[in-house]
Amino acid sequence: MQIERRAVPTEFEVRSEGGAFHFYGYALKWDARSSNLGGFRERVAEGATSESIRRDDIRALFNHDPNLILGRNRSGTLRLSEDSAGLHYEVDMPDTTYARDLNKAMERGDVTQSSFGFKTSGPDGDTWAEDEDGFPLRTLQKVALFDVSPVTYPAYVDSTSGVGSRALELLAERRGLSVARLDSPEAIRAAIRGEAERPALTTEARTVFPRYELPADPAVALAALRRFS
């Protein structure tokens, strides 16, 4: 299972109460446009996390490192809630060296970004369209969260980081295309519009599936086509 990760600037509020450390911030903001993720931009629809925060077992980590756990929603040390701005989270940090070090770094303003790990939920978990400039735009409609994390560096710095590769794989799979064909905003836009041509069948494929008489099951048909494209 491939987890996607995204990052947003965050103003953390840090508090110390009775020797315990707590921090507050946003894991994501609704409708905020991302930078270029490799031929497309992305936003999160309001309420995209509502089912997940009620249902899923979610952790707060530092830098997405499972060895540096800060809290967990099922233990009550991580609290997640949606408001009109986005997904807010609060963490009661453990009494550990790494948590104390992180608390000091957040107080100093050295850590100012938050990231979330997720996968889309079902075939309607995301939608594709074009923004007002005609640039491909992915909207996350429903996601399953795995973790929220204060991070030293964001999950993406520029469009060459490959952060959007999983999103393009999902789009290619739905359109019956090779992900290698989605190598530019123009190609992604054509796929969104349904204008991208599917790979031509080889002679061998035409022999196996004459006149494109493919299996009725779409998944089986797509797998069969990929063998010959």
Backbone bond lengths (Angstrom), bond angles and torsions (degrees), N, CA, C in turn:
res aa  C-N    CA-C-N  psi(-1)  N-CA   C-N-CA  omega(-1)  CA-C   N-CA-C  phi
1 M - - - 1.460 - - 1.519 109.05 -
2 Q 1.323 116.40 127.37 1.453 121.56 -179.58 1.524 110.40 -96.88
3 I 1.316 115.42 126.64 1.456 121.54 179.03 1.516 108.95 -98.31
4 E 1.313 117.13 130.60 1.459 121.54 174.05 1.525 108.38 -89.68
5 R 1.332 115.28 150.91 1.461 119.88 179.42 1.522 109.41 -133.58
6 R 1.331 115.40 140.17 1.456 121.74 177.28 1.530 108.57 -136.33
7 A 1.322 116.18 156.54 1.463 120.01 -177.33 1.517 110.50 -131.47
8 V 1.330 116.06 152.26 1.463 122.21 177.18 1.528 108.98 -139.85
9 P 1.326 117.76 148.48 1.470 119.90 171.83 1.528 109.42 -64.38
10 T 1.290 117.28 140.98 1.467 121.52 -176.31 1.528 110.28 -141.11
11 E 1.311 115.60 138.45 1.464 120.24 170.71 1.529 107.77 -96.85
12 F 1.312 115.80 104.49 1.452 120.06 -179.38 1.526 110.17 -81.76
13 E 1.305 114.96 138.06 1.457 121.05 170.74 1.522 107.32 -106.47
14 V 1.318 116.37 123.92 1.466 121.36 -176.30 1.523 109.04 -114.26
15 R 1.328 115.69 134.97 1.458 120.68 179.73 1.519 110.03 -132.42
16 S 1.307 114.53 150.18 1.455 120.99 174.92 1.520 107.99 -123.23
17 E 1.332 115.69 122.34 1.465 120.95 -178.34 1.522 108.98 -131.30
18 G 1.297 115.45 113.64 1.462 119.67 178.86 1.510 113.89 59.67
19 G 1.332 115.90 34.00 1.460 119.46 179.50 1.513 113.70 86.75
20 A 1.337 117.94 -6.70 1.467 121.64 178.53 1.524 109.15 -98.51
21 F 1.332 116.37 147.25 1.455 122.07 -178.37 1.526 110.43 -107.28
22 H 1.321 115.70 139.85 1.459 122.19 177.67 1.524 107.69 -135.63
23 F 1.322 116.82 147.84 1.454 118.70 172.16 1.524 110.16 -139.42
24 Y 1.320 115.11 157.59 1.458 123.39 -174.94 1.524 108.17 -134.91
25 G 1.313 116.35 145.21 1.460 119.79 177.69 1.514 110.73 -178.61
26 Y 1.314 116.07 -178.49 1.459 122.04 178.28 1.525 109.64 -105.02
27 A 1.321 115.18 132.04 1.460 120.42 175.44 1.518 110.53 -80.74
28 L 1.341 116.65 -29.82 1.459 121.39 178.63 1.518 108.78 -160.60
29 K 1.331 115.71 160.09 1.456 122.23 177.88 1.531 109.48 -120.13
30 W 1.320 115.88 137.01 1.462 120.22 179.69 1.532 110.58 -64.03
31 D 1.308 114.67 139.32 1.473 123.38 169.43 1.524 114.97 62.58
32 A 1.319 117.72 7.63 1.463 119.76 176.07 1.529 108.80 -73.59
33 R 1.316 116.87 126.99 1.468 120.75 -179.23 1.524 109.95 -77.41
34 S 1.298 115.33 135.09 1.460 120.46 176.77 1.522 109.63 -78.53
35 S 1.314 115.75 174.40 1.455 120.95 168.50 1.527 108.54 -74.95
36 N 1.297 116.91 179.97 1.467 121.50 176.43 1.529 108.90 -64.99
37 L 1.323 116.63 118.57 1.468 120.96 -177.69 1.521 112.21 -97.83
38 G 1.324 116.15 19.17 1.456 119.16 -179.83 1.514 111.53 110.88
39 G 1.324 116.38 43.48 1.457 121.12 179.36 1.509 113.76 109.02
40 F 1.312 117.78 -0.21 1.458 121.31 177.09 1.520 109.90 -154.34
41 R 1.323 115.40 161.47 1.455 121.89 172.17 1.524 108.21 -111.58
42 E 1.321 115.03 172.55 1.464 118.99 -172.99 1.518 109.91 -146.09
43 R 1.319 115.76 151.01 1.453 121.43 172.96 1.522 107.75 -144.41
44 V 1.327 116.62 163.99 1.458 122.24 178.51 1.523 108.46 -113.13
45 A 1.327 116.79 123.58 1.461 120.98 179.55 1.523 109.94 -71.41
46 E 1.318 116.34 146.59 1.457 120.62 178.47 1.525 110.25 -59.19
47 G 1.322 116.02 132.93 1.465 121.34 179.66 1.511 114.69 85.29
48 A 1.332 118.08 5.72 1.466 120.59 -176.89 1.522 113.24 -63.34
49 T 1.334 117.12 -22.11 1.470 120.50 -177.11 1.529 112.97 -104.91
50 S 1.326 117.79 2.61 1.465 120.09 -169.95 1.526 112.69 -60.78
51 E 1.312 118.18 -44.04 1.464 120.14 179.55 1.515 110.84 -68.46
52 S 1.317 116.86 -40.46 1.455 120.84 -175.88 1.518 112.42 -63.96
53 I 1.333 118.11 -42.76 1.465 119.21 -176.51 1.525 111.79 -70.48
54 R 1.329 117.07 -18.53 1.464 119.87 174.57 1.526 111.87 -87.36
55 R 1.327 116.28 -27.58 1.463 120.82 -169.24 1.521 114.89 -105.70
56 D 1.334 117.49 -37.98 1.459 120.50 -165.52 1.527 113.56 -93.68
57 D 1.319 114.18 158.11 1.468 123.10 176.85 1.524 107.09 -90.70
58 I 1.326 116.96 105.31 1.466 122.14 -169.69 1.527 110.00 -117.38
59 R 1.302 116.22 139.32 1.466 121.84 178.95 1.523 111.47 -110.24
60 A 1.316 115.71 155.14 1.459 122.41 164.27 1.526 106.09 -105.07
61 L 1.328 116.07 125.21 1.454 122.11 -178.10 1.523 109.20 -125.95
62 F 1.301 116.68 163.78 1.456 119.74 169.87 1.516 108.27 -100.86
63 N 1.340 115.93 124.11 1.465 122.38 -178.64 1.531 112.74 56.50
64 H 1.327 116.55 31.52 1.474 122.76 178.60 1.527 112.38 60.48
65 D 1.305 116.99 19.73 1.468 120.98 -178.35 1.526 109.10 -89.73
66 P 1.336 119.11 115.92 1.464 120.37 -179.22 1.517 113.70 -65.46
67 N 1.327 116.73 -13.86 1.471 119.94 176.19 1.521 111.90 -82.50
68 L 1.342 116.44 -11.22 1.468 120.78 -177.94 1.528 108.24 -117.75
69 I 1.321 115.80 64.34 1.464 120.18 -177.09 1.528 110.01 -79.26
70 L 1.318 114.79 135.69 1.462 121.16 -179.01 1.519 112.05 -108.48
71 G 1.336 117.76 -28.73 1.454 120.77 -179.13 1.516 110.53 -174.27
72 R 1.319 115.05 170.61 1.469 121.10 -178.36 1.523 108.16 -150.09
73 N 1.323 116.11 134.41 1.466 118.10 -175.09 1.525 112.30 -65.10
74 R 1.319 117.78 -34.38 1.464 119.46 -177.20 1.522 113.12 -73.55
75 S 1.323 116.54 -17.20 1.471 119.38 175.92 1.524 111.47 -96.21
76 G 1.350 116.29 -6.46 1.454 120.39 179.22 1.516 114.47 86.29
77 T 1.351 117.45 0.56 1.463 119.87 -179.67 1.534 112.24 -89.40
78 L 1.332 116.21 -8.11 1.459 122.80 171.72 1.522 107.65 -125.02
79 R 1.326 116.63 126.65 1.464 121.03 179.28 1.520 108.93 -121.86
80 L 1.320 115.78 124.73 1.453 122.91 -177.33 1.519 109.43 -115.64
81 S 1.322 116.38 138.06 1.467 120.13 178.57 1.522 109.38 -152.83
82 E 1.317 115.42 146.88 1.456 121.09 176.84 1.526 109.79 -97.97
83 D 1.325 116.35 140.75 1.459 121.01 170.70 1.523 108.03 -134.44
84 S 1.300 118.05 -168.67 1.463 120.67 -175.28 1.521 112.82 -68.65
85 A 1.335 117.50 -17.00 1.469 120.86 -178.28 1.516 112.89 -92.97
86 G 1.332 117.07 -36.69 1.453 119.26 -176.87 1.517 111.59 168.26
87 L 1.324 115.34 -154.89 1.466 122.01 178.86 1.525 108.45 -95.77
88 H 1.326 115.51 115.20 1.461 122.34 -178.19 1.522 108.63 -98.81
89 Y 1.334 115.66 144.82 1.471 117.78 175.43 1.516 111.55 -139.04
90 E 1.330 113.33 148.36 1.451 122.72 178.82 1.525 108.39 -127.81
91 V 1.309 115.73 139.36 1.463 120.09 -175.52 1.522 110.46 -132.52
92 D 1.339 116.22 132.44 1.463 122.71 169.12 1.530 106.38 -95.34
93 M 1.316 117.28 105.72 1.460 120.44 -172.44 1.530 111.96 -75.66
94 P 1.321 115.96 148.15 1.462 119.52 179.12 1.527 111.21 -73.75
95 D 1.299 115.50 162.76 1.466 121.13 178.39 1.527 108.23 -86.97
96 T 1.313 115.32 74.18 1.462 121.79 -179.76 1.524 108.97 -129.14
97 T 1.308 116.05 162.82 1.462 120.52 -179.13 1.525 111.00 -62.18
98 Y 1.339 116.95 -45.98 1.467 118.53 -176.52 1.526 111.27 -66.32
99 A 1.345 117.61 -33.59 1.461 119.83 178.83 1.525 110.95 -69.99
100 R 1.319 116.66 -39.68 1.471 119.92 177.83 1.531 110.37 -65.27
101 D 1.326 116.26 -40.30 1.466 120.16 177.88 1.532 110.47 -63.91
102 L 1.337 116.93 -41.42 1.458 120.56 178.90 1.526 110.47 -64.85
103 N 1.317 116.57 -41.75 1.457 120.30 178.77 1.533 110.56 -56.53
104 K 1.327 116.60 -45.42 1.468 120.46 179.63 1.536 110.66 -64.83
105 A 1.340 117.12 -40.33 1.463 120.70 179.75 1.529 111.31 -65.47
106 M 1.319 116.84 -36.23 1.464 120.03 178.06 1.521 111.14 -71.17
107 E 1.315 116.97 -38.63 1.461 120.32 177.12 1.524 111.17 -62.71
108 R 1.316 117.14 -35.96 1.461 122.20 -178.78 1.530 112.54 -79.30
109 G 1.331 116.18 -11.59 1.453 119.62 -176.96 1.513 114.06 83.71
110 D 1.334 117.06 16.54 1.462 120.64 179.39 1.526 111.76 -78.91
111 V 1.316 117.34 -27.13 1.466 122.54 177.47 1.517 107.19 -115.99
112 T 1.325 116.36 112.37 1.469 120.82 -173.48 1.529 112.32 -132.94
113 Q 1.310 117.64 17.02 1.461 119.83 -179.65 1.512 110.06 -132.45
114 S 1.318 114.05 151.10 1.453 121.26 179.81 1.519 108.64 -126.21
115 S 1.310 116.88 150.23 1.456 121.81 -178.60 1.521 108.92 -136.24
116 F 1.321 116.07 153.78 1.462 119.67 177.54 1.521 110.01 -132.16
117 G 1.338 115.10 141.86 1.455 121.84 177.39 1.518 108.84 -102.58
118 F 1.338 117.27 135.43 1.463 120.25 -173.33 1.517 111.10 -156.91
119 K 1.303 115.15 169.29 1.459 122.67 162.67 1.522 107.41 -139.12
120 T 1.311 116.81 153.21 1.461 119.86 179.82 1.521 109.49 -71.44
121 S 1.334 116.25 149.35 1.463 121.98 -177.84 1.525 109.91 -100.83
122 G 1.319 116.16 103.25 1.450 120.53 175.04 1.515 114.08 75.82
123 P 1.331 116.37 178.02 1.467 120.95 -176.79 1.517 113.99 -65.73
124 D 1.329 117.18 -20.90 1.465 120.94 178.63 1.519 112.42 -99.83
125 G 1.326 116.18 15.71 1.459 119.98 -178.64 1.508 113.78 -69.05
126 D 1.336 116.25 -24.54 1.458 119.61 175.02 1.519 109.82 -143.46
127 T 1.318 115.80 158.63 1.456 122.16 175.80 1.520 108.40 -132.18
128 W 1.344 114.43 155.10 1.459 120.58 -179.41 1.518 109.98 -121.05
129 A 1.319 115.96 139.61 1.462 121.87 177.71 1.524 107.09 -154.01
130 E 1.325 116.42 -164.82 1.453 122.11 175.08 1.521 108.54 -121.87
131 D 1.323 116.31 141.87 1.458 118.79 178.62 1.529 110.36 -81.01
132 E 1.314 115.90 -174.90 1.463 119.84 -175.65 1.520 113.12 -64.11
133 D 1.333 117.17 -17.71 1.459 121.28 177.24 1.525 112.23 -95.96
134 G 1.332 116.39 4.03 1.452 120.02 -178.45 1.514 113.76 80.23
135 F 1.356 117.59 11.44 1.460 121.41 -179.10 1.525 108.75 -88.91
136 P 1.346 117.96 139.21 1.468 119.72 179.46 1.528 112.20 -55.84
137 L 1.325 115.52 134.20 1.464 121.88 -177.35 1.520 109.75 -132.01
138 R 1.308 115.53 122.58 1.469 121.77 175.78 1.519 108.01 -99.72
139 T 1.328 116.24 133.35 1.462 121.36 175.92 1.516 109.19 -114.65
140 L 1.318 116.36 123.70 1.468 121.35 175.89 1.518 107.47 -82.14
141 Q 1.337 115.95 112.88 1.460 121.66 -176.55 1.522 112.61 -94.33
142 K 1.326 116.24 -35.04 1.462 120.40 -179.61 1.523 108.22 -153.06
143 V 1.333 116.03 122.95 1.460 119.79 -176.83 1.522 110.30 -129.95
144 A 1.326 114.85 154.57 1.462 122.51 170.90 1.519 107.39 -104.60
145 L 1.310 116.30 122.14 1.464 121.21 -178.03 1.521 111.25 -88.10
146 F 1.325 115.03 144.32 1.452 121.14 174.31 1.523 110.76 -110.14
147 D 1.324 116.33 -42.61 1.457 119.00 179.63 1.513 110.23 -157.51
148 V 1.327 114.83 158.99 1.460 123.52 169.61 1.521 106.13 -123.75
149 S 1.336 116.42 138.95 1.455 118.88 -169.67 1.518 112.66 -145.53
150 P 1.331 117.60 127.16 1.462 118.13 161.74 1.526 107.34 -63.90
151 V 1.335 117.22 138.91 1.462 119.51 -176.09 1.521 110.72 -132.96
152 T 1.321 114.73 147.54 1.462 121.00 175.22 1.515 110.38 -73.44
153 Y 1.338 115.71 -43.54 1.457 122.28 176.09 1.523 108.51 -123.24
154 P 1.330 117.75 145.00 1.465 119.66 178.54 1.513 111.38 -69.51
155 A 1.336 115.34 164.19 1.457 120.45 179.62 1.510 111.50 -67.73
156 Y 1.321 118.13 -21.93 1.468 120.63 174.60 1.521 108.96 -135.29
157 V 1.298 115.50 143.37 1.456 121.74 173.47 1.519 109.58 -114.29
158 D 1.328 116.97 -36.45 1.460 121.27 177.17 1.520 108.44 -150.39
159 S 1.309 115.74 -178.66 1.458 120.81 -173.70 1.522 113.12 -75.85
160 T 1.340 118.48 -2.94 1.459 120.28 -178.67 1.524 112.35 -95.05
161 S 1.330 117.61 1.00 1.458 120.09 -173.94 1.516 113.28 -77.59
162 G 1.342 118.30 -12.26 1.456 121.03 -179.86 1.500 113.81 78.91
163 V 1.340 118.09 11.20 1.458 120.22 -176.27 1.523 111.79 -64.13
164 G 1.340 117.67 -27.47 1.460 120.46 -177.65 1.510 114.43 -91.39
165 S 1.327 118.53 6.68 1.462 120.69 -173.31 1.519 112.37 -62.80
166 R 1.328 117.95 -40.12 1.461 120.24 -179.13 1.528 110.37 -65.49
167 A 1.326 117.37 -38.49 1.459 120.56 178.14 1.523 110.69 -61.34
168 L 1.335 116.88 -42.25 1.458 120.61 179.55 1.526 111.50 -68.83
169 E 1.319 116.96 -34.27 1.462 119.90 175.99 1.526 111.05 -61.94
170 L 1.332 116.50 -41.71 1.466 120.37 179.06 1.526 111.19 -65.35
171 L 1.345 116.39 -41.99 1.457 119.92 178.78 1.522 110.81 -64.23
172 A 1.325 116.97 -44.18 1.463 120.71 179.53 1.521 111.25 -61.84
173 E 1.322 116.35 -41.21 1.463 120.42 180.00 1.518 111.33 -61.61
174 R 1.330 116.85 -41.76 1.465 120.31 -179.24 1.519 112.33 -69.21
175 R 1.338 116.60 -30.35 1.461 120.53 -178.18 1.522 112.62 -93.11
176 G 1.338 116.89 -2.39 1.457 119.95 -179.10 1.512 113.00 69.58
177 L 1.336 116.81 34.01 1.456 122.23 -177.31 1.518 110.79 -115.41
178 S 1.313 115.40 162.72 1.456 120.64 169.58 1.519 107.92 -79.82
179 V 1.329 117.20 134.49 1.462 120.04 -179.37 1.523 111.22 -61.67
180 A 1.333 117.10 -24.66 1.462 120.37 178.70 1.521 111.81 -63.90
181 R 1.333 117.04 -21.62 1.468 120.32 179.54 1.530 111.84 -76.96
182 L 1.330 117.43 -19.16 1.469 121.00 -178.95 1.526 109.36 -91.04
183 D 1.313 115.24 64.40 1.464 120.87 -171.83 1.515 113.92 -106.86
184 S 1.334 117.46 12.31 1.460 120.56 179.65 1.518 108.76 -160.45
185 P 1.339 117.73 159.65 1.467 119.36 175.43 1.526 112.46 -56.47
186 E 1.350 116.94 -34.90 1.462 120.31 179.91 1.520 111.29 -65.60
187 A 1.336 116.49 -41.83 1.464 120.42 179.33 1.524 111.21 -67.66
188 I 1.330 116.20 -39.65 1.465 120.08 178.33 1.520 110.03 -65.82
189 R 1.327 116.85 -41.04 1.453 121.61 178.57 1.539 110.54 -61.97
190 A 1.319 116.97 -41.35 1.463 120.54 178.27 1.526 111.02 -63.52
191 A 1.344 116.71 -37.74 1.466 120.12 178.20 1.524 110.75 -66.76
192 I 1.328 116.50 -39.76 1.464 120.63 178.27 1.521 110.31 -61.29
193 R 1.324 116.18 -40.85 1.465 121.38 -177.85 1.521 113.09 -80.05
194 G 1.343 115.99 -8.58 1.453 119.01 -176.69 1.510 112.93 78.02
195 E 1.351 116.48 20.98 1.453 121.22 -177.67 1.522 112.87 -97.96
196 A 1.326 117.00 -8.70 1.461 119.92 -178.16 1.518 109.64 -73.11
197 E 1.325 116.11 134.58 1.454 120.12 179.70 1.514 110.22 -80.11
198 R 1.332 115.73 136.95 1.459 119.46 175.58 1.516 109.08 -76.09
199 P 1.306 117.92 154.66 1.468 120.36 -179.06 1.522 110.76 -58.81
200 A 1.338 115.30 139.03 1.466 119.63 177.95 1.517 109.86 -68.43
201 L 1.326 115.69 146.01 1.454 120.14 178.82 1.523 110.09 -76.27
202 T 1.312 116.27 142.40 1.450 121.12 175.39 1.523 109.30 -76.58
203 T 1.325 115.20 169.80 1.473 119.81 178.47 1.514 110.83 -58.15
204 E 1.322 115.81 -40.27 1.470 119.64 179.81 1.509 111.09 -63.16
205 A 1.348 115.95 -41.19 1.458 119.66 -179.65 1.515 110.90 -65.76
206 R 1.346 117.24 -40.06 1.463 119.45 179.68 1.521 111.12 -64.13
207 T 1.347 115.82 -31.59 1.464 119.39 177.84 1.519 110.78 -67.47
208 V 1.353 115.26 -40.04 1.462 119.58 -179.24 1.522 110.89 -74.11
209 F 1.350 115.82 -40.64 1.465 120.93 -177.58 1.532 109.90 -123.05
210 P 1.327 119.03 73.67 1.468 120.41 -178.55 1.517 111.16 -61.50
211 R 1.354 114.83 139.89 1.457 122.31 177.89 1.529 112.67 56.97
212 Y 1.328 116.62 30.29 1.459 122.13 177.64 1.527 112.46 58.69
213 E 1.330 114.86 31.07 1.467 117.59 176.92 1.526 107.58 -81.22
214 L 1.308 114.51 83.47 1.459 121.52 -175.53 1.511 111.13 -87.25
215 P 1.327 117.32 161.85 1.466 119.84 174.31 1.517 111.44 -54.58
216 A 1.298 117.67 148.52 1.469 121.68 -177.03 1.521 112.39 -66.22
217 D 1.330 116.02 -36.12 1.456 119.67 -179.68 1.531 109.39 -69.68
218 P 1.356 118.85 119.99 1.473 120.74 -176.75 1.516 113.56 -58.12
219 A 1.319 116.94 -39.37 1.466 119.89 -178.22 1.525 110.54 -65.13
220 V 1.335 116.23 -42.02 1.465 120.41 179.47 1.525 110.09 -66.96
221 A 1.344 116.34 -41.19 1.459 120.53 179.67 1.519 111.23 -62.84
222 L 1.333 116.67 -43.68 1.461 120.94 -179.39 1.516 111.10 -64.30
223 A 1.327 116.15 -42.82 1.467 119.78 178.16 1.532 110.87 -61.67
224 A 1.337 115.32 -39.23 1.464 119.31 -179.94 1.523 110.66 -66.69
225 L 1.307 117.30 -43.19 1.459 120.65 179.46 1.528 111.74 -61.94
226 R 1.304 116.09 -37.79 1.465 119.59 -177.10 1.536 111.36 -65.15
227 R 1.312 116.51 -25.38 1.444 119.13 179.56 1.520 111.97 -65.48
228 F 1.338 116.06 -24.77 1.451 119.56 -173.16 1.520 113.31 -116.48
229 S 1.333 118.16 -1.35 1.478 119.27 -177.31 1.525 110.31 -89.92
